[in-house]
């Protein structure tokens, strides 16, 4: 196993501090100095590693997308049928390593800022396209053409809605319950879509 370099460790610490700071203060309000203070570092070190708050947000989102990707691959490794793979995709979006109040908050802030920052916009488009493609691929084997589109849209909208609710604190962000509910909804949509 490869040992982490000091730079990688420092990046991890700064990204973790950014997640905590963004969650508590919000992207528009938090300063680089506050994030640095949360990390026990100087603002100069954040500027050295990232250059700007936008770049730090981009790296933070890349880290969250990496967590999602790892969760997805882990769940897909055990799935054998299109239905199991579809449920694995849904479950990965509510993995314990990803679906936390702070990370939900940062993710929603990412969605809100993506239209105004080109690098975030690109990450957002790539992620949305990847999720849609994964869902479409599995739904192709499960549903007729006439219903596939609205089932896919409904699943994605439900997942986004739960993330927004978790970020706003309207519901407890219990990952296990979110997974169970999302899978139950997906099963119900599959039945309706037949």
mmCIF file of the C-alpha atoms, coordinates in Angstrom:
data_MODEL
# 
_entry.id   MODEL 
# 
loop_
_atom_site.group_PDB 
_atom_site.id 
_atom_site.type_symbol 
_atom_site.label_atom_id 
_atom_site.label_alt_id 
_atom_site.label_comp_id 
_atom_site.label_asym_id 
_atom_site.label_entity_id 
_atom_site.label_seq_id 
_atom_site.pdbx_PDB_ins_code 
_atom_site.Cartn_x 
_atom_site.Cartn_y 
_atom_site.Cartn_z 
_atom_site.occupancy 
_atom_site.B_iso_or_equiv 
_atom_site.pdbx_formal_charge 
_atom_site.auth_seq_id 
_atom_site.auth_comp_id 
_atom_site.auth_asym_id 
_atom_site.auth_atom_id 
_atom_site.pdbx_PDB_model_num 
ATOM 1   C CA . UNK A 1 1   ? 0.000   0.000  0.000   1.00 0.00 ? 1   UNK A CA 1 
ATOM 2   C CA . UNK A 1 2   ? 1.320   3.428  -0.971  1.00 0.00 ? 2   UNK A CA 1 
ATOM 3   C CA . UNK A 1 3   ? 2.165   5.745  1.907   1.00 0.00 ? 3   UNK A CA 1 
ATOM 4   C CA . UNK A 1 4   ? 0.662   9.212  1.764   1.00 0.00 ? 4   UNK A CA 1 
ATOM 5   C CA . UNK A 1 5   ? 2.983   12.113 1.148   1.00 0.00 ? 5   UNK A CA 1 
ATOM 6   C CA . UNK A 1 6   ? 2.992   15.049 3.575   1.00 0.00 ? 6   UNK A CA 1 
ATOM 7   C CA . UNK A 1 7   ? 1.326   17.182 0.901   1.00 0.00 ? 7   UNK A CA 1 
ATOM 8   C CA . UNK A 1 8   ? -1.503  14.626 0.521   1.00 0.00 ? 8   UNK A CA 1 
ATOM 9   C CA . UNK A 1 9   ? -2.012  14.482 4.288   1.00 0.00 ? 9   UNK A CA 1 
ATOM 10  C CA . UNK A 1 10  ? -2.119  18.269 4.455   1.00 0.00 ? 10  UNK A CA 1 
ATOM 11  C CA . UNK A 1 11  ? -4.595  18.414 1.557   1.00 0.00 ? 11  UNK A CA 1 
ATOM 12  C CA . UNK A 1 12  ? -6.819  15.882 3.385   1.00 0.00 ? 12  UNK A CA 1 
ATOM 13  C CA . UNK A 1 13  ? -6.733  18.018 6.538   1.00 0.00 ? 13  UNK A CA 1 
ATOM 14  C CA . UNK A 1 14  ? -7.542  21.202 4.629   1.00 0.00 ? 14  UNK A CA 1 
ATOM 15  C CA . UNK A 1 15  ? -10.415 19.580 2.738   1.00 0.00 ? 15  UNK A CA 1 
ATOM 16  C CA . UNK A 1 16  ? -11.837 18.174 6.005   1.00 0.00 ? 16  UNK A CA 1 
ATOM 17  C CA . UNK A 1 17  ? -11.567 21.656 7.544   1.00 0.00 ? 17  UNK A CA 1 
ATOM 18  C CA . UNK A 1 18  ? -13.262 23.138 4.468   1.00 0.00 ? 18  UNK A CA 1 
ATOM 19  C CA . UNK A 1 19  ? -16.167 20.695 4.831   1.00 0.00 ? 19  UNK A CA 1 
ATOM 20  C CA . UNK A 1 20  ? -16.647 21.618 8.492   1.00 0.00 ? 20  UNK A CA 1 
ATOM 21  C CA . UNK A 1 21  ? -16.313 25.353 7.807   1.00 0.00 ? 21  UNK A CA 1 
ATOM 22  C CA . UNK A 1 22  ? -18.580 25.381 4.763   1.00 0.00 ? 22  UNK A CA 1 
ATOM 23  C CA . UNK A 1 23  ? -21.177 23.427 6.703   1.00 0.00 ? 23  UNK A CA 1 
ATOM 24  C CA . UNK A 1 24  ? -21.170 25.894 9.609   1.00 0.00 ? 24  UNK A CA 1 
ATOM 25  C CA . UNK A 1 25  ? -20.657 29.219 7.794   1.00 0.00 ? 25  UNK A CA 1 
ATOM 26  C CA . UNK A 1 26  ? -21.619 28.665 4.157   1.00 0.00 ? 26  UNK A CA 1 
ATOM 27  C CA . UNK A 1 27  ? -19.566 29.188 1.019   1.00 0.00 ? 27  UNK A CA 1 
ATOM 28  C CA . UNK A 1 28  ? -20.519 32.833 0.650   1.00 0.00 ? 28  UNK A CA 1 
ATOM 29  C CA . UNK A 1 29  ? -19.627 33.732 4.234   1.00 0.00 ? 29  UNK A CA 1 
ATOM 30  C CA . UNK A 1 30  ? -16.647 31.581 5.140   1.00 0.00 ? 30  UNK A CA 1 
ATOM 31  C CA . UNK A 1 31  ? -13.193 33.048 4.657   1.00 0.00 ? 31  UNK A CA 1 
ATOM 32  C CA . UNK A 1 32  ? -9.951  31.308 3.822   1.00 0.00 ? 32  UNK A CA 1 
ATOM 33  C CA . UNK A 1 33  ? -8.654  32.443 7.212   1.00 0.00 ? 33  UNK A CA 1 
ATOM 34  C CA . UNK A 1 34  ? -11.569 30.694 8.966   1.00 0.00 ? 34  UNK A CA 1 
ATOM 35  C CA . UNK A 1 35  ? -10.945 27.486 7.044   1.00 0.00 ? 35  UNK A CA 1 
ATOM 36  C CA . UNK A 1 36  ? -7.245  27.727 7.864   1.00 0.00 ? 36  UNK A CA 1 
ATOM 37  C CA . UNK A 1 37  ? -8.065  28.272 11.540  1.00 0.00 ? 37  UNK A CA 1 
ATOM 38  C CA . UNK A 1 38  ? -10.308 25.178 11.497  1.00 0.00 ? 38  UNK A CA 1 
ATOM 39  C CA . UNK A 1 39  ? -7.375  23.204 10.074  1.00 0.00 ? 39  UNK A CA 1 
ATOM 40  C CA . UNK A 1 40  ? -4.862  24.664 12.511  1.00 0.00 ? 40  UNK A CA 1 
ATOM 41  C CA . UNK A 1 41  ? -3.016  26.191 9.579   1.00 0.00 ? 41  UNK A CA 1 
ATOM 42  C CA . UNK A 1 42  ? -2.320  29.613 8.132   1.00 0.00 ? 42  UNK A CA 1 
ATOM 43  C CA . UNK A 1 43  ? -4.333  31.189 5.319   1.00 0.00 ? 43  UNK A CA 1 
ATOM 44  C CA . UNK A 1 44  ? -1.069  31.234 3.363   1.00 0.00 ? 44  UNK A CA 1 
ATOM 45  C CA . UNK A 1 45  ? -0.950  27.427 3.456   1.00 0.00 ? 45  UNK A CA 1 
ATOM 46  C CA . UNK A 1 46  ? -4.426  27.192 1.909   1.00 0.00 ? 46  UNK A CA 1 
ATOM 47  C CA . UNK A 1 47  ? -3.406  29.664 -0.753  1.00 0.00 ? 47  UNK A CA 1 
ATOM 48  C CA . UNK A 1 48  ? -0.264  27.617 -1.349  1.00 0.00 ? 48  UNK A CA 1 
ATOM 49  C CA . UNK A 1 49  ? -2.180  24.356 -1.791  1.00 0.00 ? 49  UNK A CA 1 
ATOM 50  C CA . UNK A 1 50  ? -5.305  25.658 -3.536  1.00 0.00 ? 50  UNK A CA 1 
ATOM 51  C CA . UNK A 1 51  ? -4.856  29.290 -4.617  1.00 0.00 ? 51  UNK A CA 1 
ATOM 52  C CA . UNK A 1 52  ? -8.455  30.374 -4.009  1.00 0.00 ? 52  UNK A CA 1 
ATOM 53  C CA . UNK A 1 53  ? -11.671 29.497 -2.242  1.00 0.00 ? 53  UNK A CA 1 
ATOM 54  C CA . UNK A 1 54  ? -13.154 28.333 -5.568  1.00 0.00 ? 54  UNK A CA 1 
ATOM 55  C CA . UNK A 1 55  ? -10.262 25.923 -6.097  1.00 0.00 ? 55  UNK A CA 1 
ATOM 56  C CA . UNK A 1 56  ? -10.634 24.647 -2.532  1.00 0.00 ? 56  UNK A CA 1 
ATOM 57  C CA . UNK A 1 57  ? -14.360 24.073 -3.174  1.00 0.00 ? 57  UNK A CA 1 
ATOM 58  C CA . UNK A 1 58  ? -13.465 22.253 -6.393  1.00 0.00 ? 58  UNK A CA 1 
ATOM 59  C CA . UNK A 1 59  ? -10.998 19.985 -4.566  1.00 0.00 ? 59  UNK A CA 1 
ATOM 60  C CA . UNK A 1 60  ? -13.545 19.392 -1.800  1.00 0.00 ? 60  UNK A CA 1 
ATOM 61  C CA . UNK A 1 61  ? -16.136 18.329 -4.364  1.00 0.00 ? 61  UNK A CA 1 
ATOM 62  C CA . UNK A 1 62  ? -13.622 16.102 -6.113  1.00 0.00 ? 62  UNK A CA 1 
ATOM 63  C CA . UNK A 1 63  ? -13.018 14.428 -2.757  1.00 0.00 ? 63  UNK A CA 1 
ATOM 64  C CA . UNK A 1 64  ? -16.760 13.904 -2.190  1.00 0.00 ? 64  UNK A CA 1 
ATOM 65  C CA . UNK A 1 65  ? -17.168 12.575 -5.722  1.00 0.00 ? 65  UNK A CA 1 
ATOM 66  C CA . UNK A 1 66  ? -14.302 10.180 -5.031  1.00 0.00 ? 66  UNK A CA 1 
ATOM 67  C CA . UNK A 1 67  ? -16.089 8.946  -1.896  1.00 0.00 ? 67  UNK A CA 1 
ATOM 68  C CA . UNK A 1 68  ? -19.245 8.401  -3.970  1.00 0.00 ? 68  UNK A CA 1 
ATOM 69  C CA . UNK A 1 69  ? -17.270 6.570  -6.655  1.00 0.00 ? 69  UNK A CA 1 
ATOM 70  C CA . UNK A 1 70  ? -15.638 4.274  -4.102  1.00 0.00 ? 70  UNK A CA 1 
ATOM 71  C CA . UNK A 1 71  ? -19.005 3.521  -2.476  1.00 0.00 ? 71  UNK A CA 1 
ATOM 72  C CA . UNK A 1 72  ? -20.529 2.798  -5.873  1.00 0.00 ? 72  UNK A CA 1 
ATOM 73  C CA . UNK A 1 73  ? -17.766 0.441  -6.958  1.00 0.00 ? 73  UNK A CA 1 
ATOM 74  C CA . UNK A 1 74  ? -17.944 -1.411 -3.649  1.00 0.00 ? 74  UNK A CA 1 
ATOM 75  C CA . UNK A 1 75  ? -21.696 -1.947 -3.945  1.00 0.00 ? 75  UNK A CA 1 
ATOM 76  C CA . UNK A 1 76  ? -21.596 -2.814 -7.651  1.00 0.00 ? 76  UNK A CA 1 
ATOM 77  C CA . UNK A 1 77  ? -18.972 -5.494 -6.975  1.00 0.00 ? 77  UNK A CA 1 
ATOM 78  C CA . UNK A 1 78  ? -21.616 -7.497 -5.120  1.00 0.00 ? 78  UNK A CA 1 
ATOM 79  C CA . UNK A 1 79  ? -24.520 -6.853 -7.522  1.00 0.00 ? 79  UNK A CA 1 
ATOM 80  C CA . UNK A 1 80  ? -25.263 -9.512 -10.138 1.00 0.00 ? 80  UNK A CA 1 
ATOM 81  C CA . UNK A 1 81  ? -28.537 -8.494 -11.813 1.00 0.00 ? 81  UNK A CA 1 
ATOM 82  C CA . UNK A 1 82  ? -29.742 -5.216 -13.341 1.00 0.00 ? 82  UNK A CA 1 
ATOM 83  C CA . UNK A 1 83  ? -32.132 -4.740 -10.388 1.00 0.00 ? 83  UNK A CA 1 
ATOM 84  C CA . UNK A 1 84  ? -29.324 -5.311 -7.873  1.00 0.00 ? 84  UNK A CA 1 
ATOM 85  C CA . UNK A 1 85  ? -27.050 -2.918 -9.795  1.00 0.00 ? 85  UNK A CA 1 
ATOM 86  C CA . UNK A 1 86  ? -29.800 -0.268 -9.894  1.00 0.00 ? 86  UNK A CA 1 
ATOM 87  C CA . UNK A 1 87  ? -30.302 -0.568 -6.135  1.00 0.00 ? 87  UNK A CA 1 
ATOM 88  C CA . UNK A 1 88  ? -26.515 -0.454 -5.629  1.00 0.00 ? 88  UNK A CA 1 
ATOM 89  C CA . UNK A 1 89  ? -26.405 2.862  -7.519  1.00 0.00 ? 89  UNK A CA 1 
ATOM 90  C CA . UNK A 1 90  ? -29.202 4.263  -5.371  1.00 0.00 ? 90  UNK A CA 1 
ATOM 91  C CA . UNK A 1 91  ? -27.673 2.979  -2.125  1.00 0.00 ? 91  UNK A CA 1 
ATOM 92  C CA . UNK A 1 92  ? -24.211 4.376  -2.936  1.00 0.00 ? 92  UNK A CA 1 
ATOM 93  C CA . UNK A 1 93  ? -25.682 7.887  -2.918  1.00 0.00 ? 93  UNK A CA 1 
ATOM 94  C CA . UNK A 1 94  ? -26.577 7.381  0.749   1.00 0.00 ? 94  UNK A CA 1 
ATOM 95  C CA . UNK A 1 95  ? -23.451 5.529  1.855   1.00 0.00 ? 95  UNK A CA 1 
ATOM 96  C CA . UNK A 1 96  ? -22.384 6.046  5.479   1.00 0.00 ? 96  UNK A CA 1 
ATOM 97  C CA . UNK A 1 97  ? -19.101 7.581  4.294   1.00 0.00 ? 97  UNK A CA 1 
ATOM 98  C CA . UNK A 1 98  ? -20.915 10.187 2.193   1.00 0.00 ? 98  UNK A CA 1 
ATOM 99  C CA . UNK A 1 99  ? -24.344 10.953 3.627   1.00 0.00 ? 99  UNK A CA 1 
ATOM 100 C CA . UNK A 1 100 ? -23.462 13.082 6.656   1.00 0.00 ? 100 UNK A CA 1 
ATOM 101 C CA . UNK A 1 101 ? -24.947 16.467 7.638   1.00 0.00 ? 101 UNK A CA 1 
ATOM 102 C CA . UNK A 1 102 ? -21.742 18.357 6.848   1.00 0.00 ? 102 UNK A CA 1 
ATOM 103 C CA . UNK A 1 103 ? -21.161 16.654 3.504   1.00 0.00 ? 103 UNK A CA 1 
ATOM 104 C CA . UNK A 1 104 ? -24.820 17.041 2.485   1.00 0.00 ? 104 UNK A CA 1 
ATOM 105 C CA . UNK A 1 105 ? -24.536 20.740 3.296   1.00 0.00 ? 105 UNK A CA 1 
ATOM 106 C CA . UNK A 1 106 ? -21.379 21.132 1.204   1.00 0.00 ? 106 UNK A CA 1 
ATOM 107 C CA . UNK A 1 107 ? -22.893 19.173 -1.675  1.00 0.00 ? 107 UNK A CA 1 
ATOM 108 C CA . UNK A 1 108 ? -25.964 21.422 -1.775  1.00 0.00 ? 108 UNK A CA 1 
ATOM 109 C CA . UNK A 1 109 ? -23.722 24.502 -1.672  1.00 0.00 ? 109 UNK A CA 1 
ATOM 110 C CA . UNK A 1 110 ? -21.808 22.998 -4.581  1.00 0.00 ? 110 UNK A CA 1 
ATOM 111 C CA . UNK A 1 111 ? -25.054 22.650 -6.559  1.00 0.00 ? 111 UNK A CA 1 
ATOM 112 C CA . UNK A 1 112 ? -25.929 26.262 -5.758  1.00 0.00 ? 112 UNK A CA 1 
ATOM 113 C CA . UNK A 1 113 ? -22.528 27.629 -6.831  1.00 0.00 ? 113 UNK A CA 1 
ATOM 114 C CA . UNK A 1 114 ? -21.932 25.400 -9.862  1.00 0.00 ? 114 UNK A CA 1 
ATOM 115 C CA . UNK A 1 115 ? -23.750 27.641 -12.367 1.00 0.00 ? 115 UNK A CA 1 
ATOM 116 C CA . UNK A 1 116 ? -21.453 30.559 -11.477 1.00 0.00 ? 116 UNK A CA 1 
ATOM 117 C CA . UNK A 1 117 ? -18.034 28.872 -11.415 1.00 0.00 ? 117 UNK A CA 1 
ATOM 118 C CA . UNK A 1 118 ? -16.820 27.117 -14.562 1.00 0.00 ? 118 UNK A CA 1 
ATOM 119 C CA . UNK A 1 119 ? -14.783 24.410 -12.794 1.00 0.00 ? 119 UNK A CA 1 
ATOM 120 C CA . UNK A 1 120 ? -17.690 23.578 -10.459 1.00 0.00 ? 120 UNK A CA 1 
ATOM 121 C CA . UNK A 1 121 ? -20.112 23.663 -13.382 1.00 0.00 ? 121 UNK A CA 1 
ATOM 122 C CA . UNK A 1 122 ? -18.021 21.098 -15.206 1.00 0.00 ? 122 UNK A CA 1 
ATOM 123 C CA . UNK A 1 123 ? -17.875 18.796 -12.161 1.00 0.00 ? 123 UNK A CA 1 
ATOM 124 C CA . UNK A 1 124 ? -21.631 19.152 -11.727 1.00 0.00 ? 124 UNK A CA 1 
ATOM 125 C CA . UNK A 1 125 ? -22.351 18.285 -15.381 1.00 0.00 ? 125 UNK A CA 1 
ATOM 126 C CA . UNK A 1 126 ? -20.017 15.279 -15.296 1.00 0.00 ? 126 UNK A CA 1 
ATOM 127 C CA . UNK A 1 127 ? -21.542 13.941 -12.082 1.00 0.00 ? 127 UNK A CA 1 
ATOM 128 C CA . UNK A 1 128 ? -25.152 14.436 -13.248 1.00 0.00 ? 128 UNK A CA 1 
ATOM 129 C CA . UNK A 1 129 ? -24.384 12.767 -16.572 1.00 0.00 ? 129 UNK A CA 1 
ATOM 130 C CA . UNK A 1 130 ? -22.668 9.845  -14.825 1.00 0.00 ? 130 UNK A CA 1 
ATOM 131 C CA . UNK A 1 131 ? -25.589 9.255  -12.455 1.00 0.00 ? 131 UNK A CA 1 
ATOM 132 C CA . UNK A 1 132 ? -28.107 9.518  -15.309 1.00 0.00 ? 132 UNK A CA 1 
ATOM 133 C CA . UNK A 1 133 ? -26.070 7.153  -17.484 1.00 0.00 ? 133 UNK A CA 1 
ATOM 134 C CA . UNK A 1 134 ? -25.718 4.582  -14.701 1.00 0.00 ? 134 UNK A CA 1 
ATOM 135 C CA . UNK A 1 135 ? -29.442 4.648  -13.958 1.00 0.00 ? 135 UNK A CA 1 
ATOM 136 C CA . UNK A 1 136 ? -30.391 4.553  -17.655 1.00 0.00 ? 136 UNK A CA 1 
ATOM 137 C CA . UNK A 1 137 ? -28.130 1.576  -18.285 1.00 0.00 ? 137 UNK A CA 1 
ATOM 138 C CA . UNK A 1 138 ? -29.756 -0.565 -15.606 1.00 0.00 ? 138 UNK A CA 1 
ATOM 139 C CA . UNK A 1 139 ? -33.294 0.651  -16.299 1.00 0.00 ? 139 UNK A CA 1 
ATOM 140 C CA . UNK A 1 140 ? -32.888 -0.355 -19.951 1.00 0.00 ? 140 UNK A CA 1 
ATOM 141 C CA . UNK A 1 141 ? -32.910 -4.004 -18.854 1.00 0.00 ? 141 UNK A CA 1 
ATOM 142 C CA . UNK A 1 142 ? -35.812 -3.530 -16.437 1.00 0.00 ? 142 UNK A CA 1 
ATOM 143 C CA . UNK A 1 143 ? -38.409 -1.276 -18.069 1.00 0.00 ? 143 UNK A CA 1 
ATOM 144 C CA . UNK A 1 144 ? -39.992 -0.542 -21.433 1.00 0.00 ? 144 UNK A CA 1 
ATOM 145 C CA . UNK A 1 145 ? -38.925 2.575  -23.349 1.00 0.00 ? 145 UNK A CA 1 
ATOM 146 C CA . UNK A 1 146 ? -42.187 4.381  -22.576 1.00 0.00 ? 146 UNK A CA 1 
ATOM 147 C CA . UNK A 1 147 ? -41.633 4.476  -18.796 1.00 0.00 ? 147 UNK A CA 1 
ATOM 148 C CA . UNK A 1 148 ? -37.856 4.434  -18.438 1.00 0.00 ? 148 UNK A CA 1 
ATOM 149 C CA . UNK A 1 149 ? -37.435 8.221  -18.628 1.00 0.00 ? 149 UNK A CA 1 
ATOM 150 C CA . UNK A 1 150 ? -39.881 9.223  -15.925 1.00 0.00 ? 150 UNK A CA 1 
ATOM 151 C CA . UNK A 1 151 ? -38.661 6.465  -13.603 1.00 0.00 ? 151 UNK A CA 1 
ATOM 152 C CA . UNK A 1 152 ? -35.063 7.664  -13.997 1.00 0.00 ? 152 UNK A CA 1 
ATOM 153 C CA . UNK A 1 153 ? -36.069 11.302 -13.425 1.00 0.00 ? 153 UNK A CA 1 
ATOM 154 C CA . UNK A 1 154 ? -38.105 10.330 -10.375 1.00 0.00 ? 154 UNK A CA 1 
ATOM 155 C CA . UNK A 1 155 ? -35.234 8.381  -8.803  1.00 0.00 ? 155 UNK A CA 1 
ATOM 156 C CA . UNK A 1 156 ? -32.782 11.238 -9.374  1.00 0.00 ? 156 UNK A CA 1 
ATOM 157 C CA . UNK A 1 157 ? -35.215 13.855 -8.087  1.00 0.00 ? 157 UNK A CA 1 
ATOM 158 C CA . UNK A 1 158 ? -35.892 11.801 -4.971  1.00 0.00 ? 158 UNK A CA 1 
ATOM 159 C CA . UNK A 1 159 ? -32.184 11.367 -4.245  1.00 0.00 ? 159 UNK A CA 1 
ATOM 160 C CA . UNK A 1 160 ? -31.545 15.098 -4.732  1.00 0.00 ? 160 UNK A CA 1 
ATOM 161 C CA . UNK A 1 161 ? -34.513 15.983 -2.537  1.00 0.00 ? 161 UNK A CA 1 
ATOM 162 C CA . UNK A 1 162 ? -33.321 13.827 0.346   1.00 0.00 ? 162 UNK A CA 1 
ATOM 163 C CA . UNK A 1 163 ? -29.874 15.432 0.121   1.00 0.00 ? 163 UNK A CA 1 
ATOM 164 C CA . UNK A 1 164 ? -31.436 18.906 0.206   1.00 0.00 ? 164 UNK A CA 1 
ATOM 165 C CA . UNK A 1 165 ? -33.587 18.008 3.211   1.00 0.00 ? 165 UNK A CA 1 
ATOM 166 C CA . UNK A 1 166 ? -30.561 16.585 5.022   1.00 0.00 ? 166 UNK A CA 1 
ATOM 167 C CA . UNK A 1 167 ? -28.544 19.730 4.262   1.00 0.00 ? 167 UNK A CA 1 
ATOM 168 C CA . UNK A 1 168 ? -31.314 21.929 5.641   1.00 0.00 ? 168 UNK A CA 1 
ATOM 169 C CA . UNK A 1 169 ? -31.593 19.831 8.759   1.00 0.00 ? 169 UNK A CA 1 
ATOM 170 C CA . UNK A 1 170 ? -35.279 19.103 8.058   1.00 0.00 ? 170 UNK A CA 1 
ATOM 171 C CA . UNK A 1 171 ? -34.685 15.400 8.563   1.00 0.00 ? 171 UNK A CA 1 
ATOM 172 C CA . UNK A 1 172 ? -32.131 13.447 10.504  1.00 0.00 ? 172 UNK A CA 1 
ATOM 173 C CA . UNK A 1 173 ? -29.479 12.305 8.084   1.00 0.00 ? 173 UNK A CA 1 
ATOM 174 C CA . UNK A 1 174 ? -29.681 8.636  8.976   1.00 0.00 ? 174 UNK A CA 1 
ATOM 175 C CA . UNK A 1 175 ? -27.871 6.991  6.076   1.00 0.00 ? 175 UNK A CA 1 
ATOM 176 C CA . UNK A 1 176 ? -29.330 3.522  6.695   1.00 0.00 ? 176 UNK A CA 1 
ATOM 177 C CA . UNK A 1 177 ? -32.887 4.866  6.719   1.00 0.00 ? 177 UNK A CA 1 
ATOM 178 C CA . UNK A 1 178 ? -32.217 7.000  3.639   1.00 0.00 ? 178 UNK A CA 1 
ATOM 179 C CA . UNK A 1 179 ? -30.939 3.919  1.794   1.00 0.00 ? 179 UNK A CA 1 
ATOM 180 C CA . UNK A 1 180 ? -33.945 1.838  2.845   1.00 0.00 ? 180 UNK A CA 1 
ATOM 181 C CA . UNK A 1 181 ? -36.410 4.549  1.827   1.00 0.00 ? 181 UNK A CA 1 
ATOM 182 C CA . UNK A 1 182 ? -34.685 5.198  -1.509  1.00 0.00 ? 182 UNK A CA 1 
ATOM 183 C CA . UNK A 1 183 ? -34.644 1.486  -2.324  1.00 0.00 ? 183 UNK A CA 1 
ATOM 184 C CA . UNK A 1 184 ? -38.320 1.128  -1.385  1.00 0.00 ? 184 UNK A CA 1 
ATOM 185 C CA . UNK A 1 185 ? -39.204 4.046  -3.649  1.00 0.00 ? 185 UNK A CA 1 
ATOM 186 C CA . UNK A 1 186 ? -37.106 2.596  -6.473  1.00 0.00 ? 186 UNK A CA 1 
ATOM 187 C CA . UNK A 1 187 ? -38.888 -0.767 -6.142  1.00 0.00 ? 187 UNK A CA 1 
ATOM 188 C CA . UNK A 1 188 ? -42.254 0.994  -6.194  1.00 0.00 ? 188 UNK A CA 1 
ATOM 189 C CA . UNK A 1 189 ? -41.293 2.960  -9.319  1.00 0.00 ? 189 UNK A CA 1 
ATOM 190 C CA . UNK A 1 190 ? -40.129 -0.211 -11.041 1.00 0.00 ? 190 UNK A CA 1 
ATOM 191 C CA . UNK A 1 191 ? -43.511 -1.833 -10.359 1.00 0.00 ? 191 UNK A CA 1 
ATOM 192 C CA . UNK A 1 192 ? -45.368 1.206  -11.700 1.00 0.00 ? 192 UNK A CA 1 
ATOM 193 C CA . UNK A 1 193 ? -43.098 1.435  -14.718 1.00 0.00 ? 193 UNK A CA 1 
ATOM 194 C CA . UNK A 1 194 ? -43.727 -2.091 -15.976 1.00 0.00 ? 194 UNK A CA 1 
# 
